[in-house]
Amino acid sequence: MGTLNVRTDDAMEKALAELTAARHTSRSEAVRYALLQTYKQLLLQQADADAQRLADDPEDQAEMLAIQRFMGVA
């Protein structure tokens, strides 16, 4: 496991204090939680963008319909 040093400002200190109090956890745990939540949000945004791109692609729509018909669900 690696180590990360982070410089904090007043806003970060306030956020860390709130997260540690709300979750009854350490500063390290609060930072890990915030980082993973941010990463999860990024992945969901990317998945949403991919879904929108595919929904707007007529060739992909046709392929999805063909697969559904092959599987007997359309």
MOSULSUL-V581039 format. One record per pair of residues at least 6 apart in sequence whose ideal C-beta (glycine too) atoms are under 6 Angstrom apart, sorted by the first residue. I is the first residue (numbers start at 1). J is the second residue. If there is no record, write none. Layout:
# MOSULSUL-V581039
i:I j:J
i:I j:J
This chain:
# MOSULSUL-V581039
i:16 j:27
i:16 j:30
i:19 j:30
i:20 j:27
i:20 j:30
i:54 j:60
i:65 j:74
i:68 j:74
